[in-house]
Structure formats: structure tokens, C-alpha cells
Amino acid sequence: MKLVVNNTTKVGRNDPCHCGSGQKYKRCCLDKDRAAEYTPENFDPTGFKREMEQMMKQIGKISESKNMSVNDLKRMLVGKSMDEIADEYEEIASQYPADIAQDMIYDAMDM
């Protein structure tokens, strides 16, 4: 058996972008890098499912915290990017320790 060591570091969403633009990674190259991840050769359906599950949880939490109807939720989501939804969710989730813990689990599964 051989020990496998990962020497690469993962760029976090709020870290400075690796391209040197000075912007946060999520505002600069995140979408481009994610698109490159999902080529037919390296598509991971499990990871994609996990991302969708996380996004649906975030949308549900936003809706629940603002007591939104389905129509209100539709209007809120039109024209928003996944990053904008995630930013709005982060403001809400910081109030709930269980959500913070679940987000840490999602982050760990992505490593």
C-alpha cells in the first residue's frame, strides 16, 4: 500500500483570485474554473448532486427565513447567479450553528 499525499491547496470562494486580479475568487474565476471541471472526461455526478443539494438547501433556508411564497421566491431568483444566492444565504446561515456545521461538512466533502 502506498501513501498518497495531496500537495495542492484549494482556493476558497472568499480568497483572492489566483489570476492576480485582486478580486475575490468567487467574483472572478470561480465560474470559469467550475465550467472546466465539468468536461465529459472528468464529470463527477456525485459531486454535481452534492452541489445541487447544497444550493437547494440554501434557497430553502432563504425562503424560510423570509417567509416567502413560491411566487416571491421565483421573483427573487430571477437573474441571480448561484454566487449571489450563496452570499445571501451566508448572511442567514451565520445565525444558525447547525447550518454552519452542515456547510463545513459540504466543504470537507469537496476536498
Biopython code that builds the backbone (N, CA, C, O; Angstrom):
import numpy as np
from Bio.PDB.StructureBuilder import StructureBuilder

atoms = [
    (1, "MET", "N", (0.846, -1.170, 0.000)),
    (1, "MET", "CA", (0.000, 0.000, 0.000)),
    (1, "MET", "C", (0.893, 1.235, 0.000)),
    (1, "MET", "O", (1.911, 1.281, 0.691)),
    (2, "LYS", "N", (0.497, 2.235, -0.784)),
    (2, "LYS", "CA", (1.297, 3.439, -0.930)),
    (2, "LYS", "C", (0.532, 4.642, -0.378)),
    (2, "LYS", "O", (-0.657, 4.801, -0.655)),
    (3, "LEU", "N", (1.202, 5.480, 0.393)),
    (3, "LEU", "CA", (0.598, 6.680, 0.947)),
    (3, "LEU", "C", (0.507, 7.744, -0.143)),
    (3, "LEU", "O", (1.498, 8.055, -0.802)),
    (4, "VAL", "N", (-0.684, 8.294, -0.325)),
    (4, "VAL", "CA", (-0.895, 9.341, -1.316)),
    (4, "VAL", "C", (-1.011, 10.667, -0.580)),
    (4, "VAL", "O", (-1.810, 10.804, 0.347)),
    (5, "VAL", "N", (-0.208, 11.644, -0.998)),
    (5, "VAL", "CA", (-0.215, 12.950, -0.358)),
    (5, "VAL", "C", (-0.655, 13.986, -1.382)),
    (5, "VAL", "O", (-0.153, 14.015, -2.506)),
    (6, "ASN", "N", (-1.588, 14.827, -0.989)),
    (6, "ASN", "CA", (-2.063, 15.903, -1.844)),
    (6, "ASN", "C", (-1.337, 17.184, -1.449)),
    (6, "ASN", "O", (-1.566, 17.721, -0.365)),
    (7, "ASN", "N", (-0.471, 17.668, -2.317)),
    (7, "ASN", "CA", (0.311, 18.872, -2.023)),
    (7, "ASN", "C", (-0.344, 20.141, -2.561)),
    (7, "ASN", "O", (0.198, 21.233, -2.389)),
    (8, "THR", "N", (-1.498, 20.013, -3.208)),
    (8, "THR", "CA", (-2.148, 21.199, -3.744)),
    (8, "THR", "C", (-3.043, 21.815, -2.675)),
    (8, "THR", "O", (-3.557, 21.121, -1.797)),
    (9, "THR", "N", (-3.216, 23.120, -2.766)),
    (9, "THR", "CA", (-4.114, 23.797, -1.842)),
    (9, "THR", "C", (-5.347, 24.234, -2.611)),
    (9, "THR", "O", (-5.261, 24.622, -3.776)),
    (10, "LYS", "N", (-6.475, 24.169, -1.960)),
    (10, "LYS", "CA", (-7.723, 24.548, -2.590)),
    (10, "LYS", "C", (-7.969, 26.030, -2.347)),
    (10, "LYS", "O", (-7.800, 26.525, -1.233)),
    (11, "VAL", "N", (-8.369, 26.729, -3.399)),
    (11, "VAL", "CA", (-8.684, 28.147, -3.282)),
    (11, "VAL", "C", (-10.107, 28.257, -2.756)),
    (11, "VAL", "O", (-11.028, 27.675, -3.329)),
    (12, "GLY", "N", (-10.292, 28.989, -1.683)),
    (12, "GLY", "CA", (-11.620, 29.199, -1.121)),
    (12, "GLY", "C", (-12.370, 30.273, -1.886)),
    (12, "GLY", "O", (-11.760, 31.107, -2.554)),
    (13, "ARG", "N", (-13.695, 30.254, -1.788)),
    (13, "ARG", "CA", (-14.518, 31.222, -2.512)),
    (13, "ARG", "C", (-14.164, 32.664, -2.164)),
    (13, "ARG", "O", (-14.205, 33.535, -3.033)),
    (14, "ASN", "N", (-13.821, 32.927, -0.914)),
    (14, "ASN", "CA", (-13.539, 34.298, -0.489)),
    (14, "ASN", "C", (-12.054, 34.650, -0.513)),
    (14, "ASN", "O", (-11.675, 35.753, -0.119)),
    (15, "ASP", "N", (-11.212, 33.730, -0.968)),
    (15, "ASP", "CA", (-9.785, 34.005, -1.091)),
    (15, "ASP", "C", (-9.530, 34.890, -2.302)),
    (15, "ASP", "O", (-10.362, 34.943, -3.208)),
    (16, "PRO", "N", (-8.395, 35.587, -2.337)),
    (16, "PRO", "CA", (-8.046, 36.352, -3.538)),
    (16, "PRO", "C", (-7.908, 35.416, -4.736)),
    (16, "PRO", "O", (-7.438, 34.286, -4.598)),
    (17, "CYS", "N", (-8.310, 35.881, -5.887)),
    (17, "CYS", "CA", (-8.281, 35.040, -7.091)),
    (17, "CYS", "C", (-6.844, 34.706, -7.473)),
    (17, "CYS", "O", (-5.935, 35.521, -7.317)),
    (18, "HIS", "N", (-6.664, 33.490, -7.975)),
    (18, "HIS", "CA", (-5.334, 33.010, -8.358)),
    (18, "HIS", "C", (-4.794, 33.685, -9.612)),
    (18, "HIS", "O", (-3.606, 33.571, -9.913)),
    (19, "CYS", "N", (-5.664, 34.396, -10.354)),
    (19, "CYS", "CA", (-5.200, 35.041, -11.587)),
    (19, "CYS", "C", (-4.494, 36.364, -11.317)),
    (19, "CYS", "O", (-3.876, 36.938, -12.214)),
    (20, "GLY", "N", (-4.588, 36.850, -10.069)),
    (20, "GLY", "CA", (-3.898, 38.086, -9.714)),
    (20, "GLY", "C", (-4.704, 39.350, -9.946)),
    (20, "GLY", "O", (-4.147, 40.447, -9.921)),
    (21, "SER", "N", (-6.009, 39.220, -10.173)),
    (21, "SER", "CA", (-6.842, 40.394, -10.453)),
    (21, "SER", "C", (-7.088, 41.262, -9.219)),
    (21, "SER", "O", (-7.439, 42.436, -9.335)),
    (22, "GLY", "N", (-6.899, 40.667, -8.031)),
    (22, "GLY", "CA", (-7.166, 41.397, -6.800)),
    (22, "GLY", "C", (-8.599, 41.230, -6.305)),
    (22, "GLY", "O", (-8.939, 41.687, -5.214)),
    (23, "GLN", "N", (-9.434, 40.579, -7.104)),
    (23, "GLN", "CA", (-10.818, 40.329, -6.703)),
    (23, "GLN", "C", (-10.911, 39.023, -5.923)),
    (23, "GLN", "O", (-9.983, 38.214, -5.926)),
    (24, "LYS", "N", (-12.056, 38.832, -5.250)),
    (24, "LYS", "CA", (-12.302, 37.544, -4.620)),
    (24, "LYS", "C", (-12.453, 36.502, -5.717)),
    (24, "LYS", "O", (-12.933, 36.794, -6.813)),
    (25, "TYR", "N", (-12.035, 35.287, -5.403)),
    (25, "TYR", "CA", (-12.102, 34.187, -6.365)),
    (25, "TYR", "C", (-13.521, 33.983, -6.873)),
    (25, "TYR", "O", (-13.716, 33.736, -8.063)),
    (26, "LYS", "N", (-14.531, 34.082, -5.981)),
    (26, "LYS", "CA", (-15.911, 33.842, -6.377)),
    (26, "LYS", "C", (-16.417, 34.896, -7.361)),
    (26, "LYS", "O", (-17.343, 34.622, -8.125)),
    (27, "ARG", "N", (-15.841, 36.076, -7.359)),
    (27, "ARG", "CA", (-16.261, 37.135, -8.268)),
    (27, "ARG", "C", (-15.469, 37.148, -9.575)),
    (27, "ARG", "O", (-15.821, 37.861, -10.514)),
    (28, "CYS", "N", (-14.403, 36.360, -9.628)),
    (28, "CYS", "CA", (-13.509, 36.429, -10.786)),
    (28, "CYS", "C", (-13.514, 35.130, -11.598)),
    (28, "CYS", "O", (-14.200, 35.048, -12.617)),
    (29, "CYS", "N", (-12.773, 34.132, -11.171)),
    (29, "CYS", "CA", (-12.540, 32.933, -11.980)),
    (29, "CYS", "C", (-13.294, 31.679, -11.533)),
    (29, "CYS", "O", (-13.143, 30.627, -12.153)),
    (30, "LEU", "N", (-14.092, 31.765, -10.483)),
    (30, "LEU", "CA", (-14.767, 30.579, -9.964)),
    (30, "LEU", "C", (-15.653, 29.919, -11.019)),
    (30, "LEU", "O", (-15.567, 28.707, -11.217)),
    (31, "ASP", "N", (-16.502, 30.693, -11.701)),
    (31, "ASP", "CA", (-17.400, 30.111, -12.693)),
    (31, "ASP", "C", (-16.623, 29.465, -13.837)),
    (31, "ASP", "O", (-16.981, 28.385, -14.307)),
    (32, "LYS", "N", (-15.562, 30.129, -14.280)),
    (32, "LYS", "CA", (-14.747, 29.588, -15.366)),
    (32, "LYS", "C", (-14.075, 28.284, -14.942)),
    (32, "LYS", "O", (-14.036, 27.323, -15.711)),
    (33, "ASP", "N", (-13.548, 28.253, -13.720)),
    (33, "ASP", "CA", (-12.890, 27.040, -13.225)),
    (33, "ASP", "C", (-13.890, 25.908, -13.032)),
    (33, "ASP", "O", (-13.578, 24.751, -13.313)),
    (34, "ARG", "N", (-15.092, 26.230, -12.552)),
    (34, "ARG", "CA", (-16.114, 25.189, -12.388)),
    (34, "ARG", "C", (-16.524, 24.617, -13.733)),
    (34, "ARG", "O", (-16.725, 23.409, -13.864)),
    (35, "ALA", "N", (-16.650, 25.480, -14.733)),
    (35, "ALA", "CA", (-17.028, 25.007, -16.061)),
    (35, "ALA", "C", (-15.965, 24.058, -16.605)),
    (35, "ALA", "O", (-16.292, 23.073, -17.267)),
    (36, "ALA", "N", (-14.701, 24.348, -16.331)),
    (36, "ALA", "CA", (-13.614, 23.475, -16.790)),
    (36, "ALA", "C", (-13.630, 22.133, -16.058)),
    (36, "ALA", "O", (-13.191, 21.121, -16.604)),
    (37, "GLU", "N", (-14.136, 22.126, -14.816)),
    (37, "GLU", "CA", (-14.207, 20.874, -14.051)),
    (37, "GLU", "C", (-15.183, 19.890, -14.662)),
    (37, "GLU", "O", (-14.971, 18.681, -14.575)),
    (38, "TYR", "N", (-16.253, 20.382, -15.282)),
    (38, "TYR", "CA", (-17.326, 19.514, -15.743)),
    (38, "TYR", "C", (-17.235, 19.208, -17.232)),
    (38, "TYR", "O", (-18.205, 19.383, -17.970)),
    (39, "THR", "N", (-16.095, 18.762, -17.657)),
    (39, "THR", "CA", (-15.964, 18.261, -19.016)),
    (39, "THR", "C", (-16.394, 16.798, -19.004)),
    (39, "THR", "O", (-16.389, 16.176, -17.942)),
    (40, "PRO", "N", (-16.761, 16.237, -20.135)),
    (40, "PRO", "CA", (-17.206, 14.835, -20.148)),
    (40, "PRO", "C", (-16.178, 13.858, -19.575)),
    (40, "PRO", "O", (-16.550, 12.814, -19.039)),
    (41, "GLU", "N", (-14.903, 14.184, -19.685)),
    (41, "GLU", "CA", (-13.868, 13.269, -19.197)),
    (41, "GLU", "C", (-13.806, 13.227, -17.675)),
    (41, "GLU", "O", (-13.480, 12.191, -17.097)),
    (42, "ASN", "N", (-14.113, 14.336, -17.029)),
    (42, "ASN", "CA", (-13.953, 14.364, -15.577)),
    (42, "ASN", "C", (-15.233, 14.728, -14.826)),
    (42, "ASN", "O", (-15.177, 15.193, -13.687)),
    (43, "PHE", "N", (-16.375, 14.518, -15.458)),
    (43, "PHE", "CA", (-17.642, 14.829, -14.802)),
    (43, "PHE", "C", (-17.887, 13.860, -13.657)),
    (43, "PHE", "O", (-17.824, 12.643, -13.829)),
    (44, "ASP", "N", (-18.167, 14.416, -12.489)),
    (44, "ASP", "CA", (-18.430, 13.613, -11.293)),
    (44, "ASP", "C", (-19.888, 13.811, -10.891)),
    (44, "ASP", "O", (-20.223, 14.817, -10.265)),
    (45, "PRO", "N", (-20.768, 12.854, -11.246)),
    (45, "PRO", "CA", (-22.181, 13.038, -10.926)),
    (45, "PRO", "C", (-22.446, 13.159, -9.433)),
    (45, "PRO", "O", (-23.393, 13.834, -9.029)),
    (46, "THR", "N", (-21.632, 12.519, -8.611)),
    (46, "THR", "CA", (-21.820, 12.600, -7.164)),
    (46, "THR", "C", (-21.545, 14.016, -6.670)),
    (46, "THR", "O", (-22.306, 14.555, -5.866)),
    (47, "GLY", "N", (-20.465, 14.615, -7.146)),
    (47, "GLY", "CA", (-20.133, 15.984, -6.756)),
    (47, "GLY", "C", (-21.175, 16.971, -7.247)),
    (47, "GLY", "O", (-21.527, 17.915, -6.540)),
    (48, "PHE", "N", (-21.669, 16.752, -8.461)),
    (48, "PHE", "CA", (-22.694, 17.625, -9.015)),
    (48, "PHE", "C", (-23.970, 17.530, -8.177)),
    (48, "PHE", "O", (-24.596, 18.546, -7.875)),
    (49, "LYS", "N", (-24.346, 16.324, -7.808)),
    (49, "LYS", "CA", (-25.530, 16.112, -6.978)),
    (49, "LYS", "C", (-25.372, 16.817, -5.632)),
    (49, "LYS", "O", (-26.314, 17.427, -5.127)),
    (50, "ARG", "N", (-24.188, 16.727, -5.066)),
    (50, "ARG", "CA", (-23.910, 17.362, -3.778)),
    (50, "ARG", "C", (-24.020, 18.894, -3.893)),
    (50, "ARG", "O", (-24.572, 19.547, -3.007)),
    (51, "GLU", "N", (-23.500, 19.450, -4.972)),
    (51, "GLU", "CA", (-23.593, 20.897, -5.175)),
    (51, "GLU", "C", (-25.041, 21.345, -5.316)),
    (51, "GLU", "O", (-25.444, 22.364, -4.755)),
    (52, "MET", "N", (-25.816, 20.575, -6.068)),
    (52, "MET", "CA", (-27.226, 20.910, -6.252)),
    (52, "MET", "C", (-27.987, 20.788, -4.932)),
    (52, "MET", "O", (-28.847, 21.615, -4.628)),
    (53, "GLU", "N", (-27.671, 19.763, -4.158)),
    (53, "GLU", "CA", (-28.299, 19.588, -2.851)),
    (53, "GLU", "C", (-27.988, 20.779, -1.949)),
    (53, "GLU", "O", (-28.865, 21.287, -1.249)),
    (54, "GLN", "N", (-26.748, 21.211, -1.973)),
    (54, "GLN", "CA", (-26.339, 22.355, -1.156)),
    (54, "GLN", "C", (-27.061, 23.627, -1.610)),
    (54, "GLN", "O", (-27.525, 24.407, -0.778)),
    (55, "MET", "N", (-27.156, 23.837, -2.916)),
    (55, "MET", "CA", (-27.820, 25.034, -3.432)),
    (55, "MET", "C", (-29.305, 25.019, -3.078)),
    (55, "MET", "O", (-29.858, 26.057, -2.712)),
    (56, "MET", "N", (-29.953, 23.872, -3.180)),
    (56, "MET", "CA", (-31.372, 23.788, -2.831)),
    (56, "MET", "C", (-31.579, 24.058, -1.336)),
    (56, "MET", "O", (-32.567, 24.678, -0.943)),
    (57, "LYS", "N", (-30.652, 23.593, -0.518)),
    (57, "LYS", "CA", (-30.729, 23.868, 0.916)),
    (57, "LYS", "C", (-30.621, 25.372, 1.162)),
    (57, "LYS", "O", (-31.362, 25.927, 1.974)),
    (58, "GLN", "N", (-29.700, 26.026, 0.462)),
    (58, "GLN", "CA", (-29.512, 27.460, 0.626)),
    (58, "GLN", "C", (-30.767, 28.229, 0.210)),
    (58, "GLN", "O", (-31.194, 29.146, 0.912)),
    (59, "ILE", "N", (-31.350, 27.861, -0.918)),
    (59, "ILE", "CA", (-32.566, 28.529, -1.394)),
    (59, "ILE", "C", (-33.707, 28.305, -0.403)),
    (59, "ILE", "O", (-34.464, 29.228, -0.102)),
    (60, "GLY", "N", (-33.827, 27.078, 0.102)),
    (60, "GLY", "CA", (-34.860, 26.772, 1.083)),
    (60, "GLY", "C", (-34.711, 27.582, 2.352)),
    (60, "GLY", "O", (-35.701, 28.062, 2.905)),
    (61, "LYS", "N", (-33.482, 27.742, 2.820)),
    (61, "LYS", "CA", (-33.221, 28.497, 4.048)),
    (61, "LYS", "C", (-33.546, 29.980, 3.846)),
    (61, "LYS", "O", (-34.103, 30.619, 4.739)),
    (62, "ILE", "N", (-33.202, 30.527, 2.679)),
    (62, "ILE", "CA", (-33.525, 31.929, 2.383)),
    (62, "ILE", "C", (-35.042, 32.110, 2.391)),
    (62, "ILE", "O", (-35.568, 33.045, 2.995)),
    (63, "SER", "N", (-35.729, 31.200, 1.711)),
    (63, "SER", "CA", (-37.184, 31.262, 1.627)),
    (63, "SER", "C", (-37.824, 31.153, 3.009)),
    (63, "SER", "O", (-38.742, 31.903, 3.338)),
    (64, "GLU", "N", (-37.338, 30.228, 3.800)),
    (64, "GLU", "CA", (-37.877, 30.006, 5.144)),
    (64, "GLU", "C", (-37.649, 31.223, 6.044)),
    (64, "GLU", "O", (-38.552, 31.638, 6.771)),
    (65, "SER", "N", (-36.448, 31.788, 5.993)),
    (65, "SER", "CA", (-36.127, 32.909, 6.888)),
    (65, "SER", "C", (-36.914, 34.168, 6.548)),
    (65, "SER", "O", (-37.187, 34.995, 7.418)),
    (66, "LYS", "N", (-37.279, 34.306, 5.263)),
    (66, "LYS", "CA", (-38.025, 35.494, 4.838)),
    (66, "LYS", "C", (-39.514, 35.212, 4.673)),
    (66, "LYS", "O", (-40.275, 36.078, 4.240)),
    (67, "ASN", "N", (-39.926, 33.981, 5.025)),
    (67, "ASN", "CA", (-41.325, 33.576, 4.942)),
    (67, "ASN", "C", (-41.894, 33.879, 3.554)),
    (67, "ASN", "O", (-42.934, 34.527, 3.429)),
    (68, "MET", "N", (-41.204, 33.405, 2.515)),
    (68, "MET", "CA", (-41.564, 33.723, 1.138)),
    (68, "MET", "C", (-42.528, 32.681, 0.564)),
    (68, "MET", "O", (-42.459, 31.498, 0.900)),
    (69, "SER", "N", (-43.409, 33.139, -0.293)),
    (69, "SER", "CA", (-44.261, 32.225, -1.055)),
    (69, "SER", "C", (-43.450, 31.730, -2.252)),
    (69, "SER", "O", (-42.353, 32.221, -2.519)),
    (70, "VAL", "N", (-44.000, 30.763, -2.958)),
    (70, "VAL", "CA", (-43.313, 30.242, -4.145)),
    (70, "VAL", "C", (-43.131, 31.346, -5.177)),
    (70, "VAL", "O", (-42.070, 31.449, -5.792)),
    (71, "ASN", "N", (-44.156, 32.173, -5.374)),
    (71, "ASN", "CA", (-44.053, 33.268, -6.348)),
    (71, "ASN", "C", (-43.025, 34.305, -5.922)),
    (71, "ASN", "O", (-42.299, 34.838, -6.762)),
    (72, "ASP", "N", (-42.954, 34.598, -4.618)),
    (72, "ASP", "CA", (-41.934, 35.527, -4.119)),
    (72, "ASP", "C", (-40.538, 34.966, -4.378)),
    (72, "ASP", "O", (-39.626, 35.687, -4.781)),
    (73, "LEU", "N", (-40.395, 33.679, -4.138)),
    (73, "LEU", "CA", (-39.108, 33.014, -4.342)),
    (73, "LEU", "C", (-38.700, 33.053, -5.811)),
    (73, "LEU", "O", (-37.539, 33.312, -6.126)),
    (74, "LYS", "N", (-39.638, 32.801, -6.702)),
    (74, "LYS", "CA", (-39.349, 32.864, -8.141)),
    (74, "LYS", "C", (-38.855, 34.253, -8.522)),
    (74, "LYS", "O", (-37.856, 34.393, -9.228)),
    (75, "ARG", "N", (-39.562, 35.282, -8.049)),
    (75, "ARG", "CA", (-39.166, 36.660, -8.374)),
    (75, "ARG", "C", (-37.774, 36.982, -7.829)),
    (75, "ARG", "O", (-36.989, 37.677, -8.474)),
    (76, "MET", "N", (-37.480, 36.465, -6.633)),
    (76, "MET", "CA", (-36.177, 36.733, -6.035)),
    (76, "MET", "C", (-35.044, 36.067, -6.827)),
    (76, "MET", "O", (-33.958, 36.631, -6.960)),
    (77, "LEU", "N", (-35.307, 34.867, -7.350)),
    (77, "LEU", "CA", (-34.246, 34.106, -8.005)),
    (77, "LEU", "C", (-33.972, 34.545, -9.442)),
    (77, "LEU", "O", (-32.882, 34.292, -9.955)),
    (78, "VAL", "N", (-34.916, 35.184, -10.093)),
    (78, "VAL", "CA", (-34.739, 35.573, -11.490)),
    (78, "VAL", "C", (-33.547, 36.515, -11.623)),
    (78, "VAL", "O", (-33.487, 37.558, -10.973)),
    (79, "GLY", "N", (-32.619, 36.136, -12.461)),
    (79, "GLY", "CA", (-31.461, 36.971, -12.746)),
    (79, "GLY", "C", (-30.329, 36.894, -11.744)),
    (79, "GLY", "O", (-29.319, 37.579, -11.906)),
    (80, "LYS", "N", (-30.471, 36.071, -10.704)),
    (80, "LYS", "CA", (-29.402, 35.957, -9.709)),
    (80, "LYS", "C", (-28.484, 34.789, -10.058)),
    (80, "LYS", "O", (-28.928, 33.743, -10.533)),
    (81, "SER", "N", (-27.210, 34.993, -9.812)),
    (81, "SER", "CA", (-26.251, 33.909, -10.005)),
    (81, "SER", "C", (-26.211, 33.042, -8.750)),
    (81, "SER", "O", (-26.707, 33.437, -7.695)),
    (82, "MET", "N", (-25.628, 31.882, -8.872)),
    (82, "MET", "CA", (-25.502, 30.986, -7.725)),
    (82, "MET", "C", (-24.656, 31.638, -6.639)),
    (82, "MET", "O", (-24.907, 31.426, -5.453)),
    (83, "ASP", "N", (-23.672, 32.417, -7.021)),
    (83, "ASP", "CA", (-22.826, 33.098, -6.031)),
    (83, "ASP", "C", (-23.612, 34.159, -5.261)),
    (83, "ASP", "O", (-23.413, 34.328, -4.058)),
    (84, "GLU", "N", (-24.494, 34.864, -5.944)),
    (84, "GLU", "CA", (-25.309, 35.870, -5.260)),
    (84, "GLU", "C", (-26.256, 35.209, -4.254)),
    (84, "GLU", "O", (-26.476, 35.726, -3.159)),
    (85, "ILE", "N", (-26.806, 34.071, -4.642)),
    (85, "ILE", "CA", (-27.680, 33.327, -3.728)),
    (85, "ILE", "C", (-26.867, 32.829, -2.540)),
    (85, "ILE", "O", (-27.319, 32.909, -1.399)),
    (86, "ALA", "N", (-25.667, 32.315, -2.805)),
    (86, "ALA", "CA", (-24.805, 31.819, -1.725)),
    (86, "ALA", "C", (-24.425, 32.943, -0.765)),
    (86, "ALA", "O", (-24.359, 32.725, 0.445)),
    (87, "ASP", "N", (-24.175, 34.145, -1.293)),
    (87, "ASP", "CA", (-23.843, 35.288, -0.434)),
    (87, "ASP", "C", (-25.013, 35.649, 0.474)),
    (87, "ASP", "O", (-24.833, 35.929, 1.659)),
    (88, "GLU", "N", (-26.208, 35.639, -0.097)),
    (88, "GLU", "CA", (-27.399, 35.949, 0.702)),
    (88, "GLU", "C", (-27.613, 34.876, 1.771)),
    (88, "GLU", "O", (-27.994, 35.175, 2.903)),
    (89, "TYR", "N", (-27.363, 33.635, 1.391)),
    (89, "TYR", "CA", (-27.509, 32.530, 2.351)),
    (89, "TYR", "C", (-26.500, 32.655, 3.496)),
    (89, "TYR", "O", (-26.838, 32.391, 4.650)),
    (90, "GLU", "N", (-25.279, 33.052, 3.186)),
    (90, "GLU", "CA", (-24.238, 33.172, 4.210)),
    (90, "GLU", "C", (-24.646, 34.140, 5.322)),
    (90, "GLU", "O", (-24.325, 33.920, 6.490)),
    (91, "GLU", "N", (-25.349, 35.201, 4.959)),
    (91, "GLU", "CA", (-25.828, 36.161, 5.960)),
    (91, "GLU", "C", (-26.836, 35.503, 6.899)),
    (91, "GLU", "O", (-26.837, 35.765, 8.101)),
    (92, "ILE", "N", (-27.686, 34.654, 6.347)),
    (92, "ILE", "CA", (-28.716, 33.978, 7.139)),
    (92, "ILE", "C", (-28.118, 32.840, 7.950)),
    (92, "ILE", "O", (-28.429, 32.687, 9.132)),
    (93, "ALA", "N", (-27.264, 32.041, 7.323)),
    (93, "ALA", "CA", (-26.717, 30.836, 7.969)),
    (93, "ALA", "C", (-25.839, 31.165, 9.160)),
    (93, "ALA", "O", (-25.712, 30.351, 10.074)),
    (94, "SER", "N", (-25.237, 32.328, 9.168)),
    (94, "SER", "CA", (-24.345, 32.675, 10.271)),
    (94, "SER", "C", (-25.088, 32.756, 11.602)),
    (94, "SER", "O", (-24.465, 32.796, 12.663)),
    (95, "GLN", "N", (-26.400, 32.779, 11.547)),
    (95, "GLN", "CA", (-27.207, 32.845, 12.763)),
    (95, "GLN", "C", (-27.514, 31.460, 13.338)),
    (95, "GLN", "O", (-27.974, 31.353, 14.474)),
    (96, "TYR", "N", (-27.263, 30.403, 12.564)),
    (96, "TYR", "CA", (-27.659, 29.059, 12.965)),
    (96, "TYR", "C", (-26.449, 28.113, 12.991)),
    (96, "TYR", "O", (-25.904, 27.786, 11.937)),
    (97, "PRO", "N", (-26.025, 27.673, 14.175)),
    (97, "PRO", "CA", (-24.864, 26.779, 14.280)),
    (97, "PRO", "C", (-25.003, 25.478, 13.480)),
    (97, "PRO", "O", (-24.018, 24.986, 12.931)),
    (98, "ALA", "N", (-26.213, 24.921, 13.411)),
    (98, "ALA", "CA", (-26.404, 23.673, 12.661)),
    (98, "ALA", "C", (-26.124, 23.877, 11.174)),
    (98, "ALA", "O", (-25.566, 22.992, 10.525)),
    (99, "ASP", "N", (-26.503, 25.027, 10.629)),
    (99, "ASP", "CA", (-26.236, 25.311, 9.218)),
    (99, "ASP", "C", (-24.747, 25.522, 8.976)),
    (99, "ASP", "O", (-24.216, 25.106, 7.946)),
    (100, "ILE", "N", (-24.086, 26.159, 9.911)),
    (100, "ILE", "CA", (-22.638, 26.348, 9.792)),
    (100, "ILE", "C", (-21.947, 24.991, 9.774)),
    (100, "ILE", "O", (-21.039, 24.765, 8.974)),
    (101, "ALA", "N", (-22.372, 24.091, 10.649)),
    (101, "ALA", "CA", (-21.780, 22.749, 10.709)),
    (101, "ALA", "C", (-22.030, 21.982, 9.420)),
    (101, "ALA", "O", (-21.126, 21.323, 8.906)),
    (102, "GLN", "N", (-23.253, 22.061, 8.890)),
    (102, "GLN", "CA", (-23.553, 21.348, 7.652)),
    (102, "GLN", "C", (-22.733, 21.907, 6.492)),
    (102, "GLN", "O", (-22.275, 21.149, 5.636)),
    (103, "ASP", "N", (-22.545, 23.211, 6.457)),
    (103, "ASP", "CA", (-21.721, 23.816, 5.396)),
    (103, "ASP", "C", (-20.265, 23.366, 5.508)),
    (103, "ASP", "O", (-19.592, 23.187, 4.493)),
    (104, "MET", "N", (-19.776, 23.182, 6.737)),
    (104, "MET", "CA", (-18.419, 22.684, 6.916)),
    (104, "MET", "C", (-18.303, 21.252, 6.381)),
    (104, "MET", "O", (-17.273, 20.879, 5.821)),
    (105, "ILE", "N", (-19.350, 20.463, 6.551)),
    (105, "ILE", "CA", (-19.346, 19.102, 6.012)),
    (105, "ILE", "C", (-19.320, 19.131, 4.494)),
    (105, "ILE", "O", (-18.574, 18.372, 3.875)),
    (106, "TYR", "N", (-20.125, 19.995, 3.883)),
    (106, "TYR", "CA", (-20.096, 20.124, 2.421)),
    (106, "TYR", "C", (-18.699, 20.508, 1.944)),
    (106, "TYR", "O", (-18.194, 19.938, 0.977)),
    (107, "ASP", "N", (-18.070, 21.474, 2.622)),
    (107, "ASP", "CA", (-16.728, 21.896, 2.246)),
    (107, "ASP", "C", (-15.731, 20.752, 2.374)),
    (107, "ASP", "O", (-14.859, 20.587, 1.520)),
    (108, "ALA", "N", (-15.854, 19.962, 3.436)),
    (108, "ALA", "CA", (-14.941, 18.836, 3.635)),
    (108, "ALA", "C", (-15.130, 17.782, 2.554)),
    (108, "ALA", "O", (-14.157, 17.168, 2.114)),
    (109, "MET", "N", (-16.367, 17.564, 2.120)),
    (109, "MET", "CA", (-16.628, 16.567, 1.080)),
    (109, "MET", "C", (-16.063, 17.012, -0.263)),
    (109, "MET", "O", (-15.772, 16.177, -1.119)),
    (110, "ASP", "N", (-15.905, 18.306, -0.454)),
    (110, "ASP", "CA", (-15.355, 18.823, -1.707)),
    (110, "ASP", "C", (-13.838, 18.743, -1.771)),
    (110, "ASP", "O", (-13.250, 18.920, -2.838)),
    (111, "MET", "N", (-13.204, 18.479, -0.638)),
    (111, "MET", "CA", (-11.736, 18.445, -0.632)),
    (111, "MET", "C", (-11.219, 17.158, -1.205)),
    (111, "MET", "O", (-10.007, 16.957, -1.279)),
]
sb = StructureBuilder()
sb.init_structure("model")
sb.init_model(0)
sb.init_chain("A")
sb.init_seg("    ")
for serial, (resi, resn, name, xyz) in enumerate(atoms, 1):
    if name == "N":
        sb.init_residue(resn, " ", resi, " ")
    sb.init_atom(name, np.array(xyz, "f"), 0.0, 1.0, " ", f" {name:<3s}", serial, name[0])
structure = sb.get_structure()
